[in-house]
């Protein structure tokens, strides 16, 4: 039997779908409208297994009997670069089914060619001199970075042509010092590279289908030092990996930062419980990370979160109007 809560949620979504087509961003409008009442269930596909690149969203379906409402993948940095076209095709298919599409970019540093490795690439460090060159227009490292950004344009344009909005989350976990791009606070730090990337894709290339996600992790509380500015992001996301979990303090920090914009759990290994989602109602989505969710949660715990009446899966999404 369908619960009264689920029936009420479905009626709300049907009402929303009638007006989403008139909004600048259907996804942002949708997330704003569900804030406080519902949260979209999401999961990330890291594409590590070439033969089964979207294994992890399939694993959620097998465990819960439900499809994720937020589907995520990555442009990536290593051998997975060769699978970008396949990833884009799947992203378009997921959008047409009604899912929100989230795409990340673990980018190789501009000091080395693509593809690169994790330890010597993503986890490498630029010197302060190299960083200054990177954010200075016209320099060799700056030109290399812009060319690397440009390489994403055909893929993002293919999605735009099909009317697909993309939650685009580059330079994620800005306060994460382990990544080559992260841990540089202040106006000339990580947020400046984010601004450069944003302007290249939106102003230079004119892409209009990107929903910009500013992302930080629960490593520190100096989030304002990484804020690229309200004009540069549409959605705030917060990665929760610390042992302290989904504390009230973290939630209130994000609510204050987001203001009237939507905010969600950008990554997690341990899923939020129904009790935590009820106590922190403004999260508009959560995204479990690839295989970690199955390592850190029992099958019953995963099913309990997905069965929460607050949680929206693909079956309850409103669908996106053609553009």
N, C-alpha and C positions, 0 to 999 in steps of 0.2 A: 504493500500500500504506500502511495506517495504521501509524505508528511505534509501537514499544513504549511510548515515553514518553507519547504521546497516549492510548493504550489505558489506561495506568495512571492518567492524569489523569481520564479519563472514568469509570473505576471509582470513583475517589475522590469525584467529584461525585455519582454515583448514590447512594453511601453517605450523603453529606451531605444530599441532598434528602429523605431519609426522616425527618430530625430537625429540619430548619429550621422546620417549622410549629410546633414546641413552644417556639421561642425568642421573647423579647420583640421582637427585630428580626432578621428573616431575613437581611437584608443584612449587618449587623454580625457575626452569627454566621458567615456564609459567608466574609467577608473575614478574620476571625480564623483560620478553619480553613485557608485557602489561604496565609496569611502564611508566607513562607520557602520555598514550593514553586512558587507560581504568581502571576501578575499579570494582572488584567483589562484588556483593551484598551478604551479609551474615546475618544470624540470629541465635540466641542462644535458645536452648530448655532447660529449667531448670528442667524439669521432675517432677515438683511439683504435677501434677495431675496424679495419678497412672493410671487411666483409659484412659488417653489421654496424654502420656508423650511427644509427639512431636507436641503438640497443636500449638505452636507459629510459626513454619515454615508453618504449614497449614493455619494459620491466615493470613500470608503474601500472600500466594497464593490466598486466598479468597478475599483479599483487592485489590491486584494488577493484578491478573490473570497470575502471573509469579512465577516461582520457584526460590528459593535462589541458588546462585552459590557456596556459602560457608555455609555448614551445621555444626552446633556446638552443643555439649552437654557436659556432666560433669560426671566424676566418682562419685562425690558427697561424702557426709559424714554422712547422716542420714538414714532414711528408704529407700532412693533412692539407697543405696548400693545394695539392693536386685535386682534392675533392671539393673545392669551393663551388664549382658549378653544380655538382650533385646536391650540395647543401642548400644552394639557392633554390633549386627546383623543389626540394622538400619544404623549404620555408614558404614558398608560394602555395604549395598544396595545403599546408597547415593553415595558412591564412584563409584560403577558400573554404576550408572546413569550419572556420570560425575562431581559430586560436589567435591569441596575441603572439607575435613573432619577436623574439629577442635575439640579437646577434652581437657577440663580443668580438674583440680582436686582441689576442695575445701577439703583439707586433714585435718583430725582430728589431733590435736597435739599429739606428742608421750608420753605426760604425762597422757593421758587418753585412754581408749579403744575405738574401733569403735563399733557401730556408736556413734556419739556425737551430741550435739545440736549446734545451731548457736550461741546463746548468751554465753553459757558456754564453747563452744568448739572453733569454728572458730574465735570468737571475744575475746577469752581469751588471756592471756599473759604469756610468760615464763619469769622466773627471769633470770638475767644475768648469774647466776651459772648454771641454767638448760640449757641455750643456749650454754654455753661453753661445757657442757657435750654432748649435742646433736651433735656438730660438731667435737667432739674428737673421733677418731676411737676406737672401742672396748668397749666403755662405754655402760651402760644399755640403755640410751636414744638413743644413736647412733644405737645400734643394733635393738631397737624397730622401729626406723625410716626406717632402711634398710629392715626390714621384711615387713613394710607397703608398701614400694616401690615395693618389690618383689610380693606383692599381685596383682599388676597391670599387671605383666608380662604375665600371661596366656591370658589375654584379648588383650594386645598389640600384642602378638605373633599370636593370631588368626587372627588379621588384617594383620600382616606381611605375613602370609601364603597365604592369599588371594590377596596379592599384593597391599594392601591399605596403602598409606602414611598418616601419622597423623600429623597435626599441633598440637604439644603437648605443652600445656601452663601451667605448674605447677607453684606454688608459685607466682601467678599473682599479679599485682599491688604491686611490691616490696616496693615501697615508701609509701604504705598504712599502717599506724601505728596501725590501728584498728585490723588487722589480726594478729594472733599469730606469723606468720612467717615474717611479714613485718616491715618496718620502722627501720631496723638495717643496717646502712650504713657501708661501709668499707670492707676490705678483709675478716674479720671474721664474717661478718654480714649475711644478707639474701642471698647475692650472693654466699657465701660459701656453704650454704645448697643447693642452686640450682646446684652448681658444683658437690656436693656429689650425688645428685639425678641423674644428667646427667651421671656421671661416672658409677653409679650402673646399669643403664639401658643399656648404650651403651658399656661400657668396660667389666663389669662383666657378663651381660646377653647377650651381643652381638646383641641387637636389631638394625636393620638397616633401619627401616621404619619410624623413628621419625624425623620430621622436628621441630627443637627446636625453640620455640618462647620466646623471652625475652620481658616482659611486665611491663610497668609503667603506672601511672595515672597522670592526670593533677592537682596534689596536690602540687608539688614543682618543682624545676629545678635542683636539685642535682642528676641528673640521673646517672652521671659517678660514683657516690658512690655505685651504685647498679649493674653496668655492670659486668657480670660474665666473660667477655673476649670473644674476637671474635671467638675463637675455640669452644665456648659453646652455641652459638646461630646462627640460620640461618636467622631468620626473627625478626624484631622489631615490637611490637605493642603497641599502645598508647590508653588508655581509656579516653574518653572525657566526663566528667560529670559536670564540673564546669559551672556556669552560663555564663561565658565569651564565651563558645562555641568553635568553630573551628577558633581560631585566627591565624593570620599569624605567630606570635611568636612561638606558639606551633608547627606549621607545620615546621618551619625552624629549631627548636630544634631537631625534629625527623629526618629531612633530614640530619642534620649534624651528628647525632648519628649513623644513619644507614649506611652512606657512600654509597657503591655500593650494599648494600643488600636491599631487599624489605622491606617496612614498611607499616603498615596499621593501621586503626582505630580498635582497639581490642574490644572495647565495647563503646556503646553510647545509650542514651535514646532518645535524639533528633537526628534525621537523618541529615546528611549533605545535603544541598540543591544543586541543579545543579550548581548554581553560585559559591558555595564554592568549589565544586569538580573541576570546571573549573579553579578557581584561585589557587588551591592546587593540581596540577595534578599528583604528585608522590605517593599519597596514592594508594596502590594497592588493597586494600579491605576495606570494613567497615562491622562491625557486630553489628546489633541492639540487645539490651538486652531484651529477653523474652517479658513479657507483658508491660514493661515500654514504648516501642515504641508506643504502641497503647494508652497509657495514655498521652504521651507527644507530639504526632503528630496527626493531623487530618488525616482522610482517604485520603483526597485530597493531603496533603503534602507527605504522604507515596507514593502515586501513582506518584506524580511529580518526586520524586527521582528515583523511579524504571523505569520511562519512559525516563529518561535522556539517550541519545545515548551513553554516556560514560560508563554507568552502565551495567555490564554483569550479566545476570542471567543464570540459568541452561540451558536454551534453546540455549544459545550462547557459552557455554563452549566447549572446543575441544574434550573432552573425553580422558581417560587415557589408555595408552597401557598396555597390560598384562605383568607381570613380572614373 
